[in-house]
Amino acid sequence: MRRKIESYVEERINPFLKTHQGLLEVVDLDNDILIIKLIVEYDSEGKTKQTLLNSIRSALHEKFPQINKIVEVSSLSYS
């Protein structure tokens, strides 16, 4: 399934993100948890990034309903 997700990201999501100088990378897929990295220019409050993440999550969940959770790596905390 990871390859299908990566293809979808390359064909459908990244072309749109490029208009915002952005890129989405699939980092990992583990037990139906998709880990992504969103690289995009955003305002000082991060609103653009959060809006894009919400749209990306919706699109991915709609296309791949078997994904239980989508985590963006910059939101992970390491302790």
Rosetta blueprint (number, residue, H / E / L):
1 M L
2 R H
3 R H
4 K H
5 I H
6 E H
7 S H
8 Y H
9 V H
10 E H
11 E H
12 R H
13 I H
14 N H
15 P H
16 F H
17 L H
18 K H
19 T L
20 H L
21 Q L
22 G L
23 L E
24 L E
25 E E
26 V E
27 V E
28 D E
29 L E
30 D E
31 N L
32 D L
33 I E
34 L E
35 I E
36 I E
37 K E
38 L E
39 I E
40 V L
41 E L
42 Y L
43 D L
44 S L
45 E L
46 G L
47 K H
48 T H
49 K H
50 Q H
51 T H
52 L H
53 L H
54 N H
55 S H
56 I H
57 R H
58 S H
59 A H
60 L H
61 H H
62 E H
63 K H
64 F L
65 P L
66 Q L
67 I L
68 N L
69 K E
70 I E
71 V E
72 E E
73 V H
74 S H
75 S H
76 L L
77 S L
78 Y L
79 S L
